[in-house]
């Protein structure tokens, strides 16, 4: 819809490489969230001890839900 002019803005994040692929059809603004400013979180229940034990990014590899 964005490419066809049926949507004014994207309501989701867009990767720059994806936006550049359609640059001739859309206006690409400056980034809203600059590199390094985005913080992701993990939400879990207090009983989920495996997830609560995660302390560094590499710990996420061993978690199975």
Residue pairs with C-beta under 8 A, 6 or more apart in sequence:
1 7
2 9
2 10
2 22
2 26
3 22
3 25
3 26
5 25
13 33
16 28
16 31
19 26
19 28
20 28
42 51
42 54
44 51
44 52
46 52
50 62
50 63
51 63
53 59
54 60
54 63
